[in-house]
Amino acid sequence: MKTMAPSYAEEDARGGILISKLRWSYPGRGSVPTGNRALARLYRMSGIWLRFLVPILIVGGVFYYFVVARTNLTGSVSVSSNIPGAEVLVDGSPMGCMTDTIVSNIPVGKATISVRKDGYRPNPAFEMVNIRHGQTMKVHFDLQEEYLTAFYEGVEVREKTSSIPAQMYNAMPKPARRGITQIPTSTTPRQEVARSSKQILGSIIVSSNIKDAEISLNGRPTGISTNSTLQEIPQGDYSVSVAKEGYVVDPPSIDVKIERDLQSELVVFNLRPEKEAPIPHLSVSTEPLAGQIYVNGQPVGSGEFEKDMEPGKYLIAFGSVPGYFDPAPQEILLSEDSPSAEVIATYVKAQGKAKLAVVRPVNNGIIEGSKLKVSVDDDPYYISPGGEHNGVLLDNLLQGPHRVRVDYDGKSEEITVTLADNSIAMVSFQIERFLNFRSLKLRFEGMKNKGDWEKFSKELNVLAVK
């Protein structure tokens, strides 16, 4: 029996694909090539198609997610009311269900939920709900029974507002007080109230940021104020407007078209005062140093406070500063007549009988020019005016411990000294040098009475500071 054996395999460099080309040998016969060139061409063609097909699939997937899949994301709203049986509307369209119920398959995003029931006014007029995928939001409405009192030929007639057609609202003059209207004598109330089964009726939800604005339909007052729903509005074009004394309305009016039965439209007005009231403003500062400021018992800053406030009374108080008398608290009234207030509180230095002497020993040099500054409890008590001297004597200090800080020629040091009445506490300072380095050192020299101090300072030039 004849046998076959493979002779070699090579790579087809043109297609970049390894193609096995076999040459089979038969005993007694020549070699016969059997490579599959059609398969190589198929591989090359599939590579070209993949270059175009992959981007198309990616773009198609993104389009499907953002355009198709997201539009199918829905949520639900649980709608309840204190009186069951109110019709539920979503974005003005009836859902064919009554409260209490859950409305499902609402597309994600913002949706306006409202309810209506004959003879009742919903509170609030509507709720704006942000629908989230897979979640059930909750809204609740309080239905308040509402009547209009009308007079027909001297006889008082009370009817539910929702049962009175809009034609009657349009014909009614502005009432002397809310809820009182005059029904035209050409028709009887019962005939006007009856609804024709063939008539297309809708509703208009009227809302404003400032409530109790009077609603007008086609320029005629309805006797109803915002936020409310005008129900039983016949098919046609309407101009809705609102008015409130002392306010400017934006926009002045909104056009609404009722075209189908049970259609509901929402109109929103923005009211702002004709004369903008000034914004109350409070400014508080302390001098000659930064003291803690309190407004109605709450700390609001140190040294300065400035802010727009609500109208009302405010108690301004100040924190304690060692060595000073606290400023007295002040009560401020911010109102429309007095919208701003500025408070400047002054800390008065407390006077005592203790004294403090800060000197530089003669063997360490004299005090040059205006290089010396002495602070007591962070209060700049003395700044040298210039000239040459050996030290300063600070008078009228309070007895007790004090932090004394000395600044001289760019160097500073601090020490705690306890002062006593009718005595002089002496602190010396000197500049120490080591190679090119300098440092300031303070030393408490003890307490001296008046006589001892006079002997010590007799040969010194010491400036007295009160």
C-alpha positions as a Markdown table, in Angstrom:
| # | Residue | x | y | z |
|---|---|---|---|---|
| 1 | Met | 0.0 | 0.0 | 0.0 |
| 2 | Lys | 1.3 | 3.5 | -0.9 |
| 3 | Thr | 2.1 | 5.8 | 2.0 |
| 4 | Met | 2.1 | 9.7 | 2.2 |
| 5 | Ala | 4.2 | 11.9 | 4.4 |
| 6 | Pro | 4.2 | 15.7 | 4.9 |
| 7 | Ser | 7.3 | 17.5 | 3.6 |
| 8 | Tyr | 7.1 | 21.0 | 5.0 |
| 9 | Ala | 4.9 | 23.9 | 6.4 |
| 10 | Glu | 5.5 | 27.6 | 5.8 |
| 11 | Glu | 3.9 | 31.0 | 6.8 |
| 12 | Asp | 2.1 | 33.0 | 4.2 |
| 13 | Ala | 3.5 | 36.5 | 4.8 |
| 14 | Arg | 1.0 | 38.3 | 2.6 |
| 15 | Gly | -2.0 | 37.6 | 4.8 |
| 16 | Gly | -0.1 | 37.5 | 8.1 |
| 17 | Ile | -1.8 | 34.1 | 8.8 |
| 18 | Leu | 0.0 | 30.8 | 9.2 |
| 19 | Ile | -1.1 | 28.7 | 6.3 |
| 20 | Ser | 0.0 | 25.1 | 6.1 |
| 21 | Lys | 1.1 | 24.2 | 2.7 |
| 22 | Leu | 1.8 | 20.5 | 2.4 |
| 23 | Arg | 3.6 | 18.7 | -0.4 |
| 24 | Trp | 2.8 | 15.0 | -0.3 |
| 25 | Ser | 5.2 | 12.5 | -1.8 |
| 26 | Tyr | 4.1 | 9.3 | -3.5 |
| 27 | Pro | 6.6 | 6.6 | -4.1 |
| 28 | Gly | 7.4 | 6.4 | -7.8 |
| 29 | Arg | 5.6 | 9.6 | -8.7 |
| 30 | Gly | 6.4 | 13.4 | -8.6 |
| 31 | Ser | 5.4 | 15.7 | -5.7 |
| 32 | Val | 1.9 | 17.2 | -5.8 |
| 33 | Pro | 1.1 | 20.6 | -4.0 |
| 34 | Thr | -2.1 | 20.6 | -1.9 |
| 35 | Gly | -2.1 | 24.1 | -0.1 |
| 36 | Asn | -5.5 | 25.7 | 0.6 |
| 37 | Arg | -5.2 | 29.2 | -1.0 |
| 38 | Ala | -9.0 | 29.8 | -0.8 |
| 39 | Leu | -8.8 | 29.4 | 3.0 |
| 40 | Ala | -6.0 | 32.0 | 3.1 |
| 41 | Arg | -8.1 | 34.5 | 1.1 |
| 42 | Leu | -11.1 | 33.9 | 3.4 |
| 43 | Tyr | -9.0 | 34.7 | 6.5 |
| 44 | Arg | -7.7 | 37.9 | 4.9 |
| 45 | Met | -11.3 | 39.0 | 4.0 |
| 46 | Ser | -12.5 | 38.2 | 7.6 |
| 47 | Gly | -9.8 | 40.5 | 9.0 |
| 48 | Ile | -10.9 | 43.4 | 6.8 |
| 49 | Trp | -14.6 | 42.9 | 7.8 |
| 50 | Leu | -13.7 | 42.8 | 11.5 |
| 51 | Arg | -12.0 | 46.2 | 11.3 |
| 52 | Phe | -15.3 | 47.8 | 10.2 |
| 53 | Leu | -17.7 | 45.5 | 12.1 |
| 54 | Val | -16.3 | 46.1 | 15.7 |
| 55 | Pro | -16.6 | 49.9 | 15.7 |
| 56 | Ile | -20.2 | 49.6 | 14.3 |
| 57 | Leu | -21.1 | 47.1 | 17.1 |
| 58 | Ile | -19.6 | 49.5 | 19.7 |
| 59 | Val | -21.5 | 52.5 | 18.4 |
| 60 | Gly | -24.7 | 50.5 | 18.1 |
| 61 | Gly | -24.4 | 49.3 | 21.7 |
| 62 | Val | -23.8 | 52.8 | 23.1 |
| 63 | Phe | -26.8 | 54.1 | 21.0 |
| 64 | Tyr | -29.0 | 51.3 | 22.4 |
| 65 | Tyr | -28.1 | 52.0 | 26.0 |
| 66 | Phe | -28.6 | 55.8 | 25.9 |
| 67 | Val | -31.5 | 56.0 | 23.5 |
| 68 | Val | -33.4 | 52.8 | 23.7 |
| 69 | Ala | -32.6 | 51.2 | 27.1 |
| 70 | Arg | -32.8 | 54.3 | 29.2 |
| 71 | Thr | -36.1 | 55.3 | 27.7 |
| 72 | Asn | -37.4 | 52.0 | 29.1 |
| 73 | Leu | -36.3 | 52.8 | 32.7 |
| 74 | Thr | -39.4 | 53.4 | 34.8 |
| 75 | Gly | -40.5 | 53.9 | 38.4 |
| 76 | Ser | -43.7 | 54.1 | 40.4 |
| 77 | Val | -45.6 | 56.6 | 42.5 |
| 78 | Ser | -47.8 | 55.8 | 45.5 |
| 79 | Val | -50.6 | 58.4 | 45.5 |
| 80 | Ser | -52.8 | 58.7 | 48.6 |
| 81 | Ser | -55.4 | 61.2 | 49.8 |
| 82 | Asn | -57.3 | 61.8 | 53.1 |
| 83 | Ile | -60.5 | 61.1 | 51.1 |
| 84 | Pro | -60.2 | 58.0 | 48.9 |
| 85 | Gly | -61.5 | 58.0 | 45.3 |
| 86 | Ala | -59.7 | 61.0 | 43.8 |
| 87 | Glu | -58.7 | 60.6 | 40.2 |
| 88 | Val | -54.9 | 60.5 | 39.7 |
| 89 | Leu | -53.3 | 62.5 | 36.9 |
| 90 | Val | -49.6 | 62.3 | 35.8 |
| 91 | Asp | -48.4 | 65.3 | 33.8 |
| 92 | Gly | -52.0 | 66.3 | 33.3 |
| 93 | Ser | -53.1 | 63.0 | 31.8 |
| 94 | Pro | -55.6 | 60.8 | 33.7 |
| 95 | Met | -54.2 | 57.4 | 34.7 |
| 96 | Gly | -57.6 | 55.7 | 35.0 |
| 97 | Cys | -57.2 | 54.9 | 38.7 |
| 98 | Met | -58.3 | 56.4 | 42.0 |
| 99 | Thr | -56.6 | 57.0 | 45.3 |
| 100 | Asp | -55.2 | 55.3 | 47.2 |
| 101 | Thr | -53.1 | 53.6 | 44.5 |
| 102 | Ile | -49.7 | 53.0 | 43.0 |
| 103 | Val | -49.1 | 54.2 | 39.4 |
| 104 | Ser | -46.4 | 52.1 | 37.7 |
| 105 | Asn | -44.3 | 52.3 | 34.5 |
| 106 | Ile | -43.7 | 56.1 | 34.7 |
| 107 | Pro | -40.6 | 57.1 | 32.8 |
| 108 | Val | -37.6 | 58.3 | 34.9 |
| 109 | Gly | -37.3 | 62.0 | 35.3 |
| 110 | Lys | -39.6 | 64.7 | 36.7 |
| 111 | Ala | -43.3 | 64.2 | 36.6 |
| 112 | Thr | -46.2 | 66.3 | 37.9 |
| 113 | Ile | -48.6 | 64.4 | 40.0 |
| 114 | Ser | -52.1 | 65.8 | 40.8 |
| 115 | Val | -55.5 | 64.5 | 41.8 |
| 116 | Arg | -59.1 | 65.8 | 41.4 |
| 117 | Lys | -62.4 | 65.0 | 42.9 |
| 118 | Asp | -65.8 | 66.7 | 42.4 |
| 119 | Gly | -66.4 | 69.2 | 45.2 |
| 120 | Tyr | -62.9 | 69.1 | 46.6 |
| 121 | Arg | -59.8 | 71.2 | 46.3 |
| 122 | Pro | -56.5 | 69.3 | 46.6 |
| 123 | Asn | -53.8 | 70.6 | 48.8 |
| 124 | Pro | -51.2 | 70.9 | 47.5 |
| 125 | Ala | -52.5 | 71.6 | 44.0 |
| 126 | Phe | -49.8 | 69.3 | 42.6 |
| 127 | Glu | -46.5 | 67.6 | 43.5 |
| 128 | Met | -43.4 | 67.6 | 41.3 |
| 129 | Val | -41.8 | 64.2 | 41.8 |
| 130 | Asn | -38.4 | 63.0 | 40.6 |
| 131 | Ile | -39.1 | 59.4 | 39.3 |
| 132 | Arg | -36.2 | 57.0 | 39.9 |
| 133 | His | -35.7 | 53.6 | 38.2 |
| 134 | Gly | -37.1 | 50.7 | 40.2 |
| 135 | Gln | -38.2 | 52.9 | 43.1 |
| 136 | Thr | -41.7 | 53.9 | 44.4 |
| 137 | Met | -42.0 | 57.6 | 45.4 |
| 138 | Lys | -44.8 | 58.7 | 47.8 |
| 139 | Val | -47.1 | 61.7 | 47.5 |
| 140 | His | -50.2 | 62.6 | 49.6 |
| 141 | Phe | -53.0 | 65.1 | 49.0 |
| 142 | Asp | -55.4 | 66.6 | 51.5 |
| 143 | Leu | -58.8 | 67.1 | 49.8 |
| 144 | Gln | -60.8 | 70.0 | 51.2 |
| 145 | Glu | -64.5 | 70.3 | 50.5 |
| 146 | Glu | -65.1 | 73.6 | 48.7 |
| 147 | Tyr | -68.3 | 75.6 | 48.1 |
| 148 | Leu | -69.3 | 78.8 | 46.4 |
| 149 | Thr | -72.2 | 80.7 | 47.8 |
| 150 | Ala | -74.4 | 82.2 | 45.1 |
| 151 | Phe | -77.6 | 84.2 | 45.1 |
| 152 | Tyr | -80.4 | 83.6 | 42.6 |
| 153 | Glu | -83.4 | 86.0 | 42.9 |
| 154 | Gly | -82.7 | 86.6 | 46.5 |
| 155 | Val | -82.3 | 82.9 | 47.4 |
| 156 | Glu | -78.9 | 81.6 | 48.6 |
| 157 | Val | -77.6 | 78.6 | 46.7 |
| 158 | Arg | -74.5 | 76.7 | 47.7 |
| 159 | Glu | -72.8 | 74.5 | 45.1 |
| 160 | Lys | -69.5 | 72.7 | 45.0 |
| 161 | Thr | -66.9 | 74.6 | 43.0 |
| 162 | Ser | -66.1 | 71.6 | 40.8 |
| 163 | Ser | -69.7 | 71.2 | 39.7 |
| 164 | Ile | -70.0 | 74.8 | 38.4 |
| 165 | Pro | -69.0 | 75.0 | 34.7 |
| 166 | Ala | -66.4 | 77.5 | 33.6 |
| 167 | Gln | -69.0 | 79.5 | 31.6 |
| 168 | Met | -70.5 | 80.6 | 34.9 |
| 169 | Tyr | -67.0 | 81.6 | 36.2 |
| 170 | Asn | -66.5 | 83.8 | 33.1 |
| 171 | Ala | -69.9 | 85.5 | 33.6 |
| 172 | Met | -69.5 | 86.1 | 37.3 |
| 173 | Pro | -68.5 | 89.6 | 38.5 |
| 174 | Lys | -65.7 | 90.0 | 41.0 |
| 175 | Pro | -67.2 | 89.2 | 44.4 |
| 176 | Ala | -67.2 | 91.6 | 47.3 |
| 177 | Arg | -65.6 | 88.9 | 49.4 |
| 178 | Arg | -64.1 | 85.5 | 48.6 |
| 179 | Gly | -66.7 | 82.8 | 48.0 |
| 180 | Ile | -69.6 | 85.2 | 47.1 |
| 181 | Thr | -70.7 | 85.5 | 43.5 |
| 182 | Gln | -73.8 | 86.5 | 41.6 |
| 183 | Ile | -75.3 | 83.9 | 39.2 |
| 184 | Pro | -76.9 | 85.5 | 36.1 |
| 185 | Thr | -80.7 | 85.6 | 36.4 |
| 186 | Ser | -81.2 | 84.5 | 32.8 |
| 187 | Thr | -80.6 | 80.9 | 33.8 |
| 188 | Thr | -81.3 | 78.8 | 36.8 |
| 189 | Pro | -78.4 | 77.4 | 38.9 |
| 190 | Arg | -79.5 | 73.9 | 38.5 |
| 191 | Gln | -79.7 | 74.1 | 34.7 |
| 192 | Glu | -76.2 | 75.7 | 34.6 |
| 193 | Val | -74.7 | 73.1 | 36.9 |
| 194 | Ala | -75.9 | 70.2 | 34.9 |
| 195 | Arg | -73.1 | 68.9 | 32.6 |
| 196 | Ser | -73.8 | 67.8 | 29.1 |
| 197 | Ser | -72.5 | 64.3 | 28.4 |
| 198 | Lys | -71.2 | 65.5 | 25.0 |
| 199 | Gln | -69.2 | 68.4 | 26.3 |
| 200 | Ile | -65.4 | 68.3 | 26.5 |
| 201 | Leu | -64.2 | 69.6 | 29.8 |
| 202 | Gly | -60.7 | 70.0 | 31.2 |
| 203 | Ser | -58.9 | 71.6 | 34.2 |
| 204 | Ile | -56.2 | 74.2 | 34.7 |
| 205 | Ile | -53.9 | 74.0 | 37.8 |
| 206 | Val | -52.8 | 77.6 | 38.7 |
| 207 | Ser | -49.8 | 78.0 | 41.0 |
| 208 | Ser | -47.7 | 80.9 | 42.2 |
| 209 | Asn | -44.6 | 81.2 | 44.4 |
| 210 | Ile | -46.6 | 83.7 | 46.6 |
| 211 | Lys | -50.0 | 82.2 | 47.5 |
| 212 | Asp | -53.4 | 83.8 | 47.6 |
| 213 | Ala | -53.0 | 85.6 | 44.2 |
| 214 | Glu | -56.4 | 86.2 | 42.6 |
| 215 | Ile | -56.9 | 84.1 | 39.4 |
| 216 | Ser | -58.5 | 85.5 | 36.3 |
| 217 | Leu | -59.7 | 83.6 | 33.2 |
| 218 | Asn | -59.8 | 85.6 | 30.0 |
| 219 | Gly | -59.5 | 88.8 | 32.0 |
| 220 | Arg | -62.4 | 88.0 | 34.3 |
| 221 | Pro | -61.8 | 87.2 | 38.0 |
| 222 | Thr | -62.8 | 83.8 | 39.1 |
| 223 | Gly | -63.1 | 84.5 | 42.8 |
| 224 | Ile | -60.5 | 81.8 | 43.4 |
| 225 | Ser | -56.9 | 82.3 | 44.6 |
| 226 | Thr | -53.7 | 80.4 | 44.1 |
| 227 | Asn | -52.7 | 77.7 | 44.5 |
| 228 | Ser | -55.9 | 76.1 | 43.1 |
| 229 | Thr | -57.4 | 74.0 | 40.2 |
| 230 | Leu | -60.0 | 75.5 | 37.8 |
| 231 | Gln | -62.1 | 72.5 | 36.9 |
| 232 | Glu | -64.9 | 71.8 | 34.3 |
| 233 | Ile | -63.2 | 74.1 | 31.8 |
| 234 | Pro | -64.9 | 73.7 | 28.4 |
| 235 | Gln | -63.0 | 73.1 | 25.2 |
| 236 | Gly | -61.4 | 76.3 | 23.8 |
| 237 | Asp | -58.6 | 78.9 | 24.2 |
| 238 | Tyr | -58.0 | 80.6 | 27.5 |
| 239 | Ser | -55.7 | 83.3 | 28.9 |
| 240 | Val | -54.9 | 82.7 | 32.6 |
| 241 | Ser | -53.6 | 85.5 | 34.8 |
| 242 | Val | -53.1 | 86.3 | 38.5 |
| 243 | Ala | -52.9 | 89.5 | 40.5 |
| 244 | Lys | -51.9 | 90.3 | 44.1 |
| 245 | Glu | -51.6 | 93.8 | 45.5 |
| 246 | Gly | -48.1 | 95.0 | 45.9 |
| 247 | Tyr | -46.6 | 92.4 | 43.5 |
| 248 | Val | -45.5 | 92.2 | 39.9 |
| 249 | Val | -46.5 | 89.0 | 38.1 |
| 250 | Asp | -44.2 | 87.2 | 35.7 |
| 251 | Pro | -45.4 | 86.3 | 33.1 |
| 252 | Pro | -48.4 | 88.7 | 32.9 |
| 253 | Ser | -50.5 | 85.9 | 31.5 |
| 254 | Ile | -50.3 | 82.3 | 30.1 |
| 255 | Asp | -52.3 | 81.0 | 27.2 |
| 256 | Val | -53.9 | 77.5 | 27.6 |
| 257 | Lys | -55.8 | 75.5 | 25.0 |
| 258 | Ile | -58.3 | 72.8 | 26.1 |
| 259 | Glu | -58.7 | 70.3 | 23.3 |
| 260 | Arg | -59.6 | 66.9 | 24.8 |
| 261 | Asp | -61.8 | 65.7 | 27.6 |
| 262 | Leu | -60.3 | 65.5 | 31.1 |
| 263 | Gln | -57.2 | 67.4 | 29.9 |
| 264 | Ser | -55.3 | 69.1 | 32.7 |
| 265 | Glu | -52.8 | 71.9 | 32.2 |
| 266 | Leu | -50.4 | 73.4 | 34.7 |
| 267 | Val | -49.5 | 77.2 | 34.8 |
| 268 | Val | -47.0 | 78.7 | 37.2 |
| 269 | Phe | -46.5 | 82.4 | 37.9 |
| 270 | Asn | -43.7 | 84.2 | 39.7 |
| 271 | Leu | -44.6 | 87.1 | 42.0 |
| 272 | Arg | -42.1 | 89.6 | 43.3 |
| 273 | Pro | -42.7 | 92.8 | 45.4 |
| 274 | Glu | -43.2 | 96.0 | 43.4 |
| 275 | Lys | -40.7 | 97.7 | 45.7 |
| 276 | Glu | -37.9 | 95.5 | 46.8 |
| 277 | Ala | -37.5 | 95.7 | 50.5 |
| 278 | Pro | -33.9 | 96.4 | 51.7 |
| 279 | Ile | -32.0 | 93.4 | 53.0 |
| 280 | Pro | -31.2 | 93.9 | 56.8 |
| 281 | His | -27.5 | 94.2 | 57.4 |
| 282 | Leu | -25.5 | 94.1 | 60.6 |
| 283 | Ser | -21.9 | 95.3 | 61.0 |
| 284 | Val | -20.0 | 94.9 | 64.3 |
| 285 | Ser | -16.4 | 95.8 | 65.1 |
| 286 | Thr | -14.2 | 96.3 | 68.2 |
| 287 | Glu | -11.4 | 98.7 | 69.0 |
| 288 | Pro | -8.5 | 99.2 | 69.8 |
| 289 | Leu | -8.1 | 95.5 | 69.8 |
| 290 | Ala | -9.9 | 92.4 | 68.4 |
| 291 | Gly | -12.4 | 91.2 | 71.0 |
| 292 | Gln | -14.8 | 88.2 | 70.7 |
| 293 | Ile | -18.2 | 89.1 | 69.3 |
| 294 | Tyr | -21.4 | 87.4 | 70.2 |
| 295 | Val | -24.8 | 87.7 | 68.4 |
| 296 | Asn | -27.7 | 86.3 | 70.4 |
| 297 | Gly | -25.3 | 84.3 | 72.6 |
| 298 | Gln | -23.5 | 82.7 | 69.6 |
| 299 | Pro | -19.8 | 83.5 | 68.8 |
| 300 | Val | -19.6 | 85.0 | 65.3 |
| 301 | Gly | -16.1 | 86.3 | 65.0 |
| 302 | Ser | -13.2 | 88.3 | 66.6 |
| 303 | Gly | -12.7 | 91.9 | 65.9 |
| 304 | Glu | -15.1 | 92.2 | 63.0 |
| 305 | Phe | -18.5 | 90.7 | 61.9 |
| 306 | Glu | -20.6 | 91.7 | 58.9 |
| 307 | Lys | -23.5 | 89.8 | 57.5 |
| 308 | Asp | -27.0 | 90.1 | 55.9 |
| 309 | Met | -29.6 | 89.2 | 58.5 |
| 310 | Glu | -33.3 | 88.5 | 58.8 |
| 311 | Pro | -35.5 | 91.2 | 60.3 |
| 312 | Gly | -35.7 | 91.1 | 64.1 |
| 313 | Lys | -34.0 | 91.9 | 67.4 |
| 314 | Tyr | -30.4 | 91.0 | 68.0 |
| 315 | Leu | -28.4 | 91.1 | 71.3 |
| 316 | Ile | -24.7 | 92.0 | 70.6 |
| 317 | Ala | -22.2 | 91.2 | 73.4 |
| 318 | Phe | -18.5 | 91.1 | 73.7 |
| 319 | Gly | -15.9 | 88.7 | 75.3 |
| 320 | Ser | -13.4 | 89.6 | 78.0 |
| 321 | Val | -9.9 | 90.8 | 77.3 |
| 322 | Pro | -7.3 | 90.8 | 80.1 |
| 323 | Gly | -6.5 | 94.3 | 81.2 |
| 324 | Tyr | -9.6 | 95.9 | 79.7 |
| 325 | Phe | -13.2 | 96.6 | 80.7 |
| 326 | Asp | -15.8 | 94.8 | 78.6 |
| 327 | Pro | -18.0 | 96.9 | 76.3 |
| 328 | Ala | -21.6 | 97.0 | 77.4 |
| 329 | Pro | -24.0 | 94.7 | 75.4 |
| 330 | Gln | -26.3 | 96.4 | 72.9 |
| 331 | Glu | -29.7 | 95.4 | 71.5 |
| 332 | Ile | -30.3 | 96.1 | 67.8 |
| 333 | Leu | -33.6 | 96.1 | 65.9 |
| 334 | Leu | -33.4 | 95.4 | 62.1 |
| 335 | Ser | -36.6 | 96.3 | 60.3 |
| 336 | Glu | -37.8 | 97.7 | 57.0 |
| 337 | Asp | -37.6 | 101.2 | 58.5 |
| 338 | Ser | -34.2 | 100.5 | 60.0 |
| 339 | Pro | -32.6 | 97.9 | 57.7 |
| 340 | Ser | -29.0 | 98.3 | 58.7 |
| 341 | Ala | -27.0 | 98.8 | 61.9 |
| 342 | Glu | -23.3 | 99.4 | 62.7 |
| 343 | Val | -21.9 | 98.7 | 66.1 |
| 344 | Ile | -18.4 | 99.8 | 67.2 |
| 345 | Ala | -17.4 | 98.6 | 70.6 |
| 346 | Thr | -14.5 | 100.2 | 72.5 |
| 347 | Tyr | -12.4 | 98.3 | 75.0 |
| 348 | Val | -11.2 | 100.6 | 77.8 |
| 349 | Lys | -7.9 | 99.8 | 79.4 |
| 350 | Ala | -8.3 | 99.0 | 83.1 |
| 351 | Gln | -6.2 | 101.2 | 85.4 |
| 352 | Gly | -4.2 | 99.6 | 88.3 |
| 353 | Lys | -1.5 | 100.5 | 90.7 |
| 354 | Ala | 1.2 | 98.1 | 89.6 |
| 355 | Lys | 4.3 | 99.1 | 87.5 |
| 356 | Leu | 6.6 | 97.2 | 85.2 |
| 357 | Ala | 10.2 | 98.3 | 84.3 |
| 358 | Val | 11.9 | 96.9 | 81.2 |
| 359 | Val | 15.6 | 97.9 | 81.1 |
| 360 | Arg | 18.8 | 97.1 | 79.3 |
| 361 | Pro | 21.9 | 96.8 | 81.5 |
| 362 | Val | 24.5 | 99.6 | 80.9 |
| 363 | Asn | 27.2 | 97.0 | 80.3 |
| 364 | Asn | 25.1 | 95.5 | 77.5 |
| 365 | Gly | 24.6 | 98.8 | 75.6 |
| 366 | Ile | 21.9 | 101.4 | 75.2 |
| 367 | Ile | 18.5 | 101.1 | 73.5 |
| 368 | Glu | 18.9 | 102.4 | 70.0 |
| 369 | Gly | 16.3 | 104.4 | 68.2 |
| 370 | Ser | 12.8 | 102.9 | 67.8 |
| 371 | Lys | 13.9 | 99.2 | 67.9 |
| 372 | Leu | 12.1 | 98.5 | 71.3 |
| 373 | Lys | 8.6 | 97.3 | 71.6 |
| 374 | Val | 7.0 | 96.0 | 74.8 |
| 375 | Ser | 3.6 | 94.1 | 74.9 |
| 376 | Val | 1.6 | 93.1 | 77.9 |
| 377 | Asp | -0.8 | 90.2 | 77.4 |
| 378 | Asp | -0.5 | 90.7 | 73.6 |
| 379 | Asp | -1.4 | 94.4 | 73.9 |
| 380 | Pro | 1.2 | 96.6 | 72.3 |
| 381 | Tyr | 1.8 | 98.7 | 75.4 |
| 382 | Tyr | 4.9 | 100.6 | 74.3 |
| 383 | Ile | 6.7 | 101.3 | 71.0 |
| 384 | Ser | 9.9 | 103.4 | 71.3 |
| 385 | Pro | 9.5 | 106.7 | 69.5 |
| 386 | Gly | 13.2 | 107.0 | 68.9 |
| 387 | Gly | 16.3 | 108.3 | 70.5 |
| 388 | Glu | 18.6 | 106.6 | 72.9 |
| 389 | His | 17.7 | 105.4 | 76.5 |
| 390 | Asn | 18.1 | 102.6 | 78.9 |
| 391 | Gly | 14.5 | 101.4 | 79.4 |
| 392 | Val | 10.9 | 102.1 | 80.0 |
| 393 | Leu | 8.6 | 102.2 | 83.1 |
| 394 | Leu | 5.0 | 101.1 | 82.4 |
| 395 | Asp | 2.5 | 102.5 | 84.9 |
| 396 | Asn | -1.2 | 101.9 | 85.8 |
| 397 | Leu | -1.1 | 98.1 | 85.3 |
| 398 | Leu | -3.4 | 95.6 | 87.1 |
| 399 | Gln | -1.9 | 93.3 | 89.7 |
| 400 | Gly | -1.6 | 89.6 | 89.0 |
| 401 | Pro | 0.3 | 87.5 | 86.4 |
| 402 | His | 0.9 | 89.0 | 83.0 |
| 403 | Arg | 2.7 | 87.8 | 79.8 |
| 404 | Val | 5.4 | 90.3 | 78.9 |
| 405 | Arg | 6.9 | 90.2 | 75.4 |
| 406 | Val | 9.9 | 92.3 | 74.4 |
| 407 | Asp | 10.9 | 92.8 | 70.7 |
| 408 | Tyr | 14.2 | 94.4 | 69.9 |
| 409 | Asp | 16.0 | 94.8 | 66.6 |
| 410 | Gly | 14.2 | 91.8 | 65.1 |
| 411 | Lys | 14.6 | 89.5 | 68.1 |
| 412 | Ser | 11.9 | 88.6 | 70.6 |
| 413 | Glu | 11.4 | 86.8 | 73.9 |
| 414 | Glu | 8.5 | 86.4 | 76.3 |
| 415 | Ile | 8.3 | 86.0 | 80.1 |
| 416 | Thr | 5.5 | 85.7 | 82.7 |
| 417 | Val | 5.7 | 88.3 | 85.5 |
| 418 | Thr | 3.4 | 88.6 | 88.5 |
| 419 | Leu | 2.7 | 92.3 | 89.3 |
| 420 | Ala | 1.7 | 93.8 | 92.7 |
| 421 | Asp | 0.1 | 97.1 | 93.6 |
| 422 | Asn | 2.5 | 99.9 | 94.7 |
| 423 | Ser | 5.5 | 97.8 | 93.6 |
| 424 | Ile | 7.8 | 97.8 | 90.5 |
| 425 | Ala | 8.5 | 94.5 | 88.8 |
| 426 | Met | 11.8 | 94.8 | 86.9 |
| 427 | Val | 12.7 | 92.8 | 83.8 |
| 428 | Ser | 16.0 | 93.2 | 82.1 |
| 429 | Phe | 17.0 | 92.2 | 78.6 |
| 430 | Gln | 20.2 | 91.9 | 76.8 |
| 431 | Ile | 21.5 | 90.8 | 73.4 |
| 432 | Glu | 23.8 | 87.8 | 73.5 |
| 433 | Arg | 26.2 | 87.2 | 70.6 |
| 434 | Phe | 27.9 | 84.0 | 69.6 |
| 435 | Leu | 30.0 | 84.2 | 66.4 |
| 436 | Asn | 27.5 | 85.7 | 63.9 |
| 437 | Phe | 24.4 | 84.7 | 65.9 |
| 438 | Arg | 22.4 | 87.0 | 68.1 |
| 439 | Ser | 19.6 | 86.2 | 70.6 |
| 440 | Leu | 17.5 | 88.2 | 73.1 |
| 441 | Lys | 17.4 | 87.0 | 76.7 |
| 442 | Leu | 14.9 | 88.2 | 79.4 |
| 443 | Arg | 15.4 | 88.0 | 83.1 |
| 444 | Phe | 13.1 | 88.8 | 86.1 |
| 445 | Glu | 15.2 | 91.0 | 88.5 |
| 446 | Gly | 12.6 | 91.0 | 91.3 |
| 447 | Met | 10.3 | 93.5 | 92.9 |
| 448 | Lys | 11.4 | 97.0 | 94.0 |
| 449 | Asn | 9.6 | 99.6 | 96.1 |
| 450 | Lys | 9.6 | 103.2 | 95.1 |
| 451 | Gly | 12.8 | 104.1 | 97.1 |
| 452 | Asp | 14.8 | 101.2 | 95.7 |
| 453 | Trp | 13.8 | 101.9 | 92.2 |
| 454 | Glu | 14.8 | 105.6 | 92.5 |
| 455 | Lys | 18.3 | 104.6 | 93.7 |
| 456 | Phe | 18.6 | 102.0 | 90.8 |
| 457 | Ser | 17.4 | 104.3 | 88.1 |
| 458 | Lys | 19.2 | 107.5 | 89.2 |
| 459 | Glu | 22.0 | 107.1 | 86.8 |
| 460 | Leu | 19.8 | 105.6 | 84.0 |
| 461 | Asn | 17.7 | 107.3 | 81.3 |
| 462 | Val | 14.3 | 105.5 | 81.8 |
| 463 | Leu | 11.2 | 106.7 | 80.0 |
| 464 | Ala | 8.0 | 106.7 | 82.0 |
| 465 | Val | 4.8 | 105.5 | 80.2 |
| 466 | Lys | 1.3 | 105.7 | 81.5 |
